[in-house]
Amino acid sequence: MAMVVVLISRLKLHPFLALTAGALAAGFGAGLGGTTTVESFVKGFGTTMADVGILIGLGAMFGKLLADSGGADTVVDALLARSSPRMLPWTMLAVGLLVGLPLFFEVGAVLLMPVIFLAARRSGLPVMRIAIPALAALSTLHCLVPPHPGALAAVAAVHANLGITLLLGLACAIPVAIISGPVFGSVAARWVPVSAPALFAPDEAEDERVRLPVGRTITVILVPIALMVCRSASEIAMEPSHPLRGVFDLLGTPLVALGLGVLAAAALLGMPRASVAESLNGALAPMAGLTMMIGSGGGYKQVLVDAGVSGFIARAASDSHLPLLLLAWLVSALIRVATGSATVASVTASGILAPLTAGLSPAHVSLLVLAIGSGSVFFSYVNDAGFWLVKGYFDLDIAQTVKTWTALQTLISLVGLSCVLVLAALVP
């Protein structure tokens, strides 16, 4: 990690090359061998690009259409009309909670970025005052509330009650999102006083665009969200053999849902075909560097995972004699720092701690899941693809990303653990 930071910060090497070099050095140092290290890096790069890279491309197209059509203006106008500048961070927190409940973090982030940037420009507030509350809401729900992947994997591994975990997760998520969102956002804006980047800025002058009805724009934004919500609802309400289950599974897949959202934006936002084509073509070029950074971060993470770092840390931590909830958080946090993956941390920690749940009440088994989830987002750094996603979108340097994103993730983790311990003292 130190080598990666030095290559980027001191030698000004592009993060993609620095992360690739860091991954190769980590693999060689761990004794994986040259061929295995390269294969591991390529596997992680490909998996991350499949999970995140395509979504970023579609999200960039979606956001560019919203910006160039004036649709994002109508949404921001509605937000500003109902919120004073002082209340706007709280409004963005609420928006992030509503969007983040059904959507994975990456999907919610790419959908909200155009609104975040435009709201910052129009309100005159520092971009971090607007962005941190939305990102905090998305990240908090992602780590604490099923059906997000880490929480769901932990629920299955320790045989927790899904309904109890959901209720306790929401009880934790609200105070965590408030403290790490609007409250921390005001601090982060002073630490990193940057303005909104030019990304998703409309090509036409604002006074040349036709103002769209806010209802039509919100309908377009809701298309991918509604499809993914329907998929989640069908998984709960329908048997796997139900004829509609496969339809909802397909349409609610993030790739398909966001792709249909792009088509809906192109068809319903009132842009001429030539303008639609120009916006779509112009959306992808600024994202090339970002996607390569994120992919190489995923490759670096996979090398660390294949080197057995997570297993070594988990075994060492499990030999301690800490209270169970604190142990769960510690194991998950250490694996997160070592591998950069919240999902790997949740899956590994829950598998190790599953035998220790005997005799616990259903509520305390669910709290174990939440402790693992809180630890899984601790200290996001250069081996986490999310670190590069935030750095690239907001055009930050490494130090600024640490002061905002890394600090945000660490705060979510620590406040989440505190809430879990408080609930453990209150519930039977």
C-alpha positions as CSV (number, residue, x, y, z in Angstrom):
1,M,0.0,0.0,0.0
2,A,2.8,2.4,0.8
3,M,4.4,1.7,-2.6
4,V,1.1,2.5,-4.3
5,V,0.7,5.8,-2.4
6,V,4.3,6.8,-3.1
7,L,4.0,6.0,-6.8
8,I,0.9,8.2,-7.1
9,S,1.6,11.0,-4.7
10,R,5.4,11.5,-5.1
11,L,6.2,10.1,-8.6
12,K,2.8,11.2,-10.1
13,L,2.2,7.9,-11.8
14,H,-1.3,7.2,-13.0
15,P,-3.3,5.2,-10.4
16,F,-4.0,2.4,-12.8
17,L,-0.3,1.8,-13.3
18,A,0.5,2.3,-9.7
19,L,-2.1,-0.2,-8.5
20,T,-1.0,-2.7,-11.1
21,A,2.6,-2.4,-9.9
22,G,1.4,-2.7,-6.3
23,A,-0.6,-5.8,-7.0
24,L,2.3,-7.5,-8.7
25,A,4.6,-6.6,-5.9
26,A,2.1,-7.9,-3.3
27,G,1.7,-11.2,-5.1
28,F,5.5,-11.7,-5.5
29,G,6.0,-10.8,-1.9
30,A,3.3,-13.2,-0.7
31,G,4.9,-16.1,-2.7
32,L,2.1,-16.5,-5.2
33,G,4.5,-16.6,-8.2
34,G,4.5,-14.5,-11.3
35,T,1.8,-16.4,-13.3
36,T,-0.6,-16.9,-10.4
37,T,-0.2,-13.2,-9.5
38,V,-1.0,-12.0,-13.0
39,E,-4.0,-14.4,-13.2
40,S,-5.3,-13.2,-9.9
41,F,-5.0,-9.6,-10.9
42,V,-6.7,-10.2,-14.2
43,K,-9.5,-12.1,-12.4
44,G,-10.1,-9.3,-9.9
45,F,-9.9,-6.6,-12.6
46,G,-12.5,-8.5,-14.7
47,T,-14.8,-9.2,-11.9
48,T,-14.8,-5.6,-10.7
49,M,-15.3,-4.3,-14.2
50,A,-18.3,-6.7,-14.6
51,D,-19.8,-5.5,-11.4
52,V,-19.0,-1.8,-11.4
53,G,-17.4,-0.8,-14.8
54,I,-20.5,-1.4,-16.9
55,L,-22.7,0.3,-14.3
56,I,-20.4,3.4,-14.4
57,G,-20.6,3.5,-18.2
58,L,-24.4,3.3,-18.2
59,G,-24.6,5.7,-15.2
60,A,-22.5,8.2,-17.1
61,M,-24.8,8.0,-20.1
62,F,-27.9,8.3,-17.9
63,G,-26.4,11.3,-16.0
64,K,-25.3,13.1,-19.2
65,L,-28.8,12.7,-20.7
66,L,-30.3,14.2,-17.5
67,A,-27.9,17.1,-17.5
68,D,-28.1,17.9,-21.2
69,S,-31.9,17.7,-21.4
70,G,-32.4,19.9,-18.4
71,G,-34.0,17.1,-16.4
72,A,-31.4,17.3,-13.6
73,D,-32.2,21.1,-13.4
74,T,-35.9,20.3,-12.8
75,V,-35.1,17.9,-10.0
76,V,-32.6,20.3,-8.3
77,D,-35.1,23.2,-8.7
78,A,-37.6,21.0,-6.8
79,L,-35.1,20.2,-4.1
80,L,-34.1,23.9,-3.7
81,A,-37.6,25.1,-3.7
82,R,-38.4,22.8,-0.8
83,S,-35.1,23.2,1.1
84,S,-33.1,26.2,2.1
85,P,-29.4,25.9,1.5
86,R,-29.0,25.1,5.2
87,M,-31.4,22.2,4.9
88,L,-30.2,20.9,1.6
89,P,-27.7,18.4,3.1
90,W,-30.5,16.9,5.1
91,T,-32.6,16.6,2.0
92,M,-29.8,14.8,0.2
93,L,-29.6,12.5,3.2
94,A,-33.2,11.6,2.8
95,V,-32.8,11.1,-0.9
96,G,-29.8,8.9,-0.3
97,L,-31.8,6.8,2.2
98,L,-34.7,6.3,-0.2
99,V,-32.5,5.4,-3.1
100,G,-30.1,3.3,-1.1
101,L,-32.6,1.1,0.5
102,P,-33.3,-1.0,-2.6
103,L,-30.1,-0.3,-4.6
104,F,-26.5,-1.4,-4.2
105,F,-24.0,1.4,-3.3
106,E,-22.5,1.7,-6.8
107,V,-25.8,1.9,-8.6
108,G,-27.2,4.5,-6.2
109,A,-24.0,6.5,-6.5
110,V,-24.0,6.7,-10.3
111,L,-27.6,7.7,-10.3
112,L,-27.2,10.5,-7.7
113,M,-23.9,12.0,-9.0
114,P,-25.6,14.3,-11.6
115,V,-28.0,15.6,-8.9
116,I,-25.2,16.1,-6.3
117,F,-23.0,18.1,-8.7
118,L,-25.8,20.3,-10.0
119,A,-27.2,20.9,-6.5
120,A,-23.8,22.0,-5.4
121,R,-23.4,24.4,-8.3
122,R,-26.9,25.9,-8.0
123,S,-26.9,26.2,-4.2
124,G,-23.4,27.6,-3.9
125,L,-22.6,25.1,-1.2
126,P,-19.3,23.2,-1.1
127,V,-19.8,20.0,-3.0
128,M,-18.8,17.9,0.1
129,R,-21.7,19.4,2.1
130,I,-24.1,17.9,-0.6
131,A,-22.2,14.7,-1.4
132,I,-21.2,13.4,2.0
133,P,-24.9,13.0,3.3
134,A,-25.9,11.1,0.1
135,L,-22.9,8.9,0.1
136,A,-23.2,8.3,3.9
137,A,-26.8,7.1,3.4
138,L,-25.9,4.8,0.5
139,S,-22.9,3.3,2.3
140,T,-24.7,2.9,5.7
141,L,-27.6,1.0,4.2
142,H,-25.2,-1.0,2.1
143,C,-23.3,-2.4,5.1
144,L,-26.1,-2.7,7.6
145,V,-29.4,-3.5,5.9
146,P,-30.4,-6.6,3.9
147,P,-30.8,-7.4,1.0
148,H,-27.5,-5.8,0.4
149,P,-24.9,-8.5,-0.4
150,G,-22.6,-8.4,2.7
151,A,-25.5,-8.3,5.2
152,L,-27.4,-11.0,3.3
153,A,-24.3,-13.3,3.2
154,A,-23.8,-12.8,7.0
155,V,-27.5,-13.5,7.7
156,A,-27.2,-16.8,5.8
157,A,-23.9,-17.8,7.4
158,V,-25.0,-17.3,11.1
159,H,-28.6,-18.2,10.5
160,A,-30.0,-14.9,11.7
161,N,-33.6,-13.9,11.4
162,L,-33.9,-11.7,8.3
163,G,-36.9,-9.7,9.6
164,I,-35.2,-8.9,13.0
165,T,-31.9,-8.1,11.2
166,L,-33.8,-5.7,8.9
167,L,-35.5,-3.9,11.7
168,L,-32.4,-3.6,13.9
169,G,-30.3,-2.6,10.9
170,L,-32.7,0.3,10.1
171,A,-32.6,1.3,13.8
172,C,-28.8,1.5,13.6
173,A,-28.7,3.0,10.1
174,I,-30.7,6.2,10.9
175,P,-28.4,7.6,13.6
176,V,-25.3,6.4,11.8
177,A,-26.4,8.1,8.6
178,I,-27.2,11.4,10.4
179,I,-23.8,11.5,12.3
180,S,-21.7,10.5,9.3
181,G,-23.8,12.4,6.8
182,P,-24.9,16.0,7.4
183,V,-22.9,16.3,10.7
184,F,-19.6,15.1,9.3
185,G,-20.3,16.7,5.9
186,S,-19.9,20.2,7.4
187,V,-16.5,19.1,8.8
188,A,-15.4,17.5,5.5
189,A,-16.4,20.6,3.5
190,R,-13.9,22.6,5.7
191,W,-11.2,19.9,5.3
192,V,-11.6,19.7,1.6
193,P,-13.1,22.9,0.3
194,V,-13.5,21.9,-3.4
195,S,-16.2,22.9,-5.9
196,A,-18.2,20.5,-8.0
197,P,-16.2,19.1,-10.9
198,A,-17.2,19.8,-14.5
199,L,-18.5,16.2,-14.9
200,F,-22.1,16.0,-16.0
201,A,-22.1,19.7,-16.8
202,P,-24.6,20.4,-19.6
203,D,-23.3,21.2,-23.1
204,E,-25.9,23.8,-23.9
205,A,-26.4,27.1,-22.1
206,E,-29.0,26.8,-19.4
207,D,-31.3,29.4,-20.9
208,E,-31.4,27.5,-24.3
209,R,-32.9,24.3,-22.7
210,V,-36.6,23.7,-22.4
211,R,-37.7,23.1,-18.8
212,L,-39.1,19.6,-18.4
213,P,-42.0,18.8,-16.1
214,V,-40.5,17.5,-12.8
215,G,-42.9,14.6,-12.9
216,R,-41.5,13.3,-16.2
217,T,-37.9,13.6,-15.0
218,I,-38.6,11.8,-11.7
219,T,-40.4,9.1,-13.7
220,V,-37.3,8.5,-15.8
221,I,-35.1,8.4,-12.7
222,L,-37.5,5.9,-11.1
223,V,-37.4,3.4,-14.0
224,P,-34.2,1.6,-12.9
225,I,-35.1,1.9,-9.2
226,A,-38.6,0.5,-9.7
227,L,-37.3,-2.4,-11.7
228,M,-34.8,-3.4,-9.0
229,V,-37.4,-2.9,-6.3
230,C,-39.7,-5.3,-8.2
231,R,-37.0,-7.8,-8.4
232,S,-36.4,-7.7,-4.6
233,A,-40.1,-7.9,-3.9
234,S,-40.5,-10.9,-6.2
235,E,-37.7,-12.8,-4.4
236,I,-39.6,-12.3,-1.2
237,A,-43.2,-12.9,-2.4
238,M,-42.8,-15.4,-5.2
239,E,-41.6,-19.0,-5.4
240,P,-38.6,-19.6,-7.7
241,S,-40.9,-21.6,-10.0
242,H,-43.4,-18.7,-10.5
243,P,-43.5,-17.7,-14.2
244,L,-43.1,-14.0,-13.4
245,R,-40.1,-14.6,-11.1
246,G,-37.7,-15.0,-14.0
247,V,-39.0,-11.9,-15.7
248,F,-38.5,-9.7,-12.6
249,D,-35.1,-11.3,-12.0
250,L,-34.0,-10.3,-15.5
251,L,-35.5,-6.8,-15.6
252,G,-34.3,-6.0,-12.1
253,T,-30.7,-7.0,-12.7
254,P,-28.7,-3.8,-12.3
255,L,-27.2,-4.0,-15.8
256,V,-30.6,-4.4,-17.5
257,A,-32.4,-2.0,-15.2
258,L,-29.9,0.8,-15.7
259,G,-29.8,0.1,-19.5
260,L,-33.5,0.4,-19.7
261,G,-33.2,3.6,-17.7
262,V,-30.9,5.0,-20.3
263,L,-33.4,4.1,-23.1
264,A,-36.2,5.7,-21.1
265,A,-34.1,8.9,-20.7
266,A,-33.4,9.0,-24.4
267,A,-37.0,8.5,-25.3
268,L,-38.8,10.7,-22.7
269,L,-36.6,13.6,-22.0
270,G,-37.5,15.5,-25.2
271,M,-34.0,15.6,-26.8
272,P,-33.6,15.5,-30.6
273,R,-32.0,12.2,-31.8
274,A,-28.8,14.0,-32.8
275,S,-28.5,15.5,-29.4
276,V,-29.1,12.2,-27.7
277,A,-26.3,10.6,-29.8
278,E,-24.0,13.5,-29.0
279,S,-24.7,13.2,-25.3
280,L,-24.2,9.5,-25.2
281,N,-20.9,9.7,-27.1
282,G,-19.6,12.4,-24.9
283,A,-20.5,10.6,-21.7
284,L,-18.0,7.8,-21.8
285,A,-14.7,9.5,-22.6
286,P,-14.4,11.3,-19.2
287,M,-15.0,8.0,-17.4
288,A,-12.2,6.0,-19.0
289,G,-9.6,6.8,-16.4
290,L,-12.0,6.2,-13.6
291,T,-13.0,2.8,-14.8
292,M,-9.4,1.7,-15.2
293,M,-8.6,2.9,-11.7
294,I,-11.5,1.0,-10.2
295,G,-10.7,-2.1,-12.2
296,S,-7.1,-2.1,-11.1
297,G,-8.2,-1.6,-7.5
298,G,-10.3,-4.7,-7.8
299,G,-7.3,-6.6,-9.2
300,Y,-5.1,-5.5,-6.3
301,K,-7.8,-6.6,-3.9
302,Q,-8.0,-10.0,-5.5
303,V,-4.3,-10.6,-5.2
304,L,-4.4,-9.9,-1.5
305,V,-7.4,-12.2,-1.1
306,D,-5.7,-15.1,-3.1
307,A,-2.5,-14.6,-1.0
308,G,-4.5,-15.6,2.1
309,V,-4.3,-12.4,3.9
310,S,-7.9,-12.5,5.1
311,G,-7.6,-16.0,6.5
312,F,-4.4,-15.2,8.4
313,I,-5.9,-12.1,10.0
314,A,-9.2,-14.0,10.9
315,R,-7.3,-16.8,12.6
316,A,-5.2,-14.4,14.6
317,A,-8.1,-12.3,15.8
318,S,-10.3,-15.3,16.7
319,D,-7.7,-16.5,19.2
320,S,-8.4,-13.4,21.3
321,H,-10.8,-13.4,24.2
322,L,-12.8,-10.2,23.3
323,P,-16.6,-9.9,23.8
324,L,-18.3,-11.5,20.8
325,L,-19.8,-8.4,19.2
326,L,-16.5,-6.5,19.5
327,L,-14.6,-9.6,18.2
328,A,-17.0,-9.7,15.2
329,W,-16.4,-6.1,14.4
330,L,-12.6,-6.5,14.8
331,V,-12.3,-9.6,12.6
332,S,-14.4,-7.9,9.8
333,A,-12.5,-4.6,10.1
334,L,-9.1,-6.2,9.9
335,I,-10.1,-8.3,6.8
336,R,-11.5,-5.1,5.2
337,V,-8.3,-3.2,5.7
338,A,-6.2,-6.0,4.4
339,T,-8.3,-6.9,1.3
340,G,-10.3,-3.7,0.6
341,S,-13.5,-5.7,0.1
342,A,-16.5,-5.2,2.3
343,T,-18.1,-8.3,0.9
344,V,-15.0,-10.5,1.5
345,A,-14.9,-9.1,5.1
346,S,-18.5,-9.9,5.8
347,V,-18.4,-13.4,4.3
348,T,-15.1,-14.4,5.9
349,A,-16.0,-13.0,9.4
350,S,-19.5,-14.5,9.5
351,G,-18.1,-17.9,8.5
352,I,-15.6,-17.8,11.3
353,L,-18.0,-16.6,13.9
354,A,-21.0,-18.8,13.0
355,P,-20.1,-21.5,15.5
356,L,-20.1,-19.0,18.3
357,T,-23.7,-18.1,18.0
358,A,-25.0,-21.1,19.9
359,G,-27.2,-20.0,22.9
360,L,-27.6,-16.4,21.6
361,S,-31.1,-14.9,21.3
362,P,-32.4,-14.2,17.8
363,A,-31.9,-10.4,18.4
364,H,-28.3,-10.9,19.4
365,V,-27.5,-13.1,16.4
366,S,-28.9,-10.2,14.3
367,L,-26.7,-7.8,16.2
368,L,-23.7,-10.0,15.4
369,V,-24.6,-9.5,11.7
370,L,-24.7,-5.7,12.2
371,A,-21.3,-5.7,14.0
372,I,-19.8,-7.6,11.1
373,G,-21.4,-5.2,8.6
374,S,-20.0,-2.2,10.6
375,G,-16.5,-3.6,10.5
376,S,-16.7,-4.4,6.8
377,V,-16.6,-0.7,5.8
378,F,-13.8,0.4,8.2
379,F,-11.0,2.5,6.6
380,S,-11.5,2.3,2.9
381,Y,-8.1,2.9,1.2
382,V,-6.2,2.3,-2.0
383,N,-7.1,-1.4,-2.2
384,D,-10.8,-0.6,-2.3
385,A,-12.5,0.1,-5.6
386,G,-14.9,2.5,-3.9
387,F,-11.9,4.7,-2.9
388,W,-11.1,5.2,-6.6
389,L,-14.7,5.7,-7.6
390,V,-15.1,8.6,-5.2
391,K,-11.6,10.0,-6.0
392,G,-12.3,9.9,-9.7
393,Y,-15.9,11.3,-9.6
394,F,-14.9,14.3,-7.4
395,D,-11.5,14.8,-9.0
396,L,-9.6,14.6,-5.6
397,D,-6.1,13.7,-4.8
398,I,-5.3,10.9,-2.4
399,A,-5.0,13.1,0.7
400,Q,-8.4,14.7,-0.1
401,T,-10.0,11.3,-0.6
402,V,-8.6,10.1,2.7
403,K,-10.0,13.2,4.5
404,T,-13.5,12.7,2.9
405,W,-14.2,9.1,1.8
406,T,-11.8,7.2,4.1
407,A,-12.9,9.3,7.1
408,L,-16.6,8.8,6.2
409,Q,-16.2,5.0,6.0
410,T,-14.3,4.9,9.2
411,L,-16.9,7.0,11.0
412,I,-19.8,4.8,9.7
413,S,-17.9,1.8,11.0
414,L,-17.3,3.2,14.5
415,V,-20.7,4.8,15.0
416,G,-22.3,1.6,13.7
417,L,-20.4,-0.5,16.3
418,S,-21.5,2.0,19.0
419,C,-25.1,1.6,18.0
420,V,-24.8,-2.2,18.0
421,L,-23.4,-2.2,21.5
422,V,-26.1,0.2,22.7
423,L,-28.8,-2.1,21.2
424,A,-27.2,-5.1,22.7
425,A,-27.7,-3.6,26.2
426,L,-31.3,-2.9,25.4
427,V,-32.7,-5.9,23.6
428,P,-33.2,-9.3,25.2
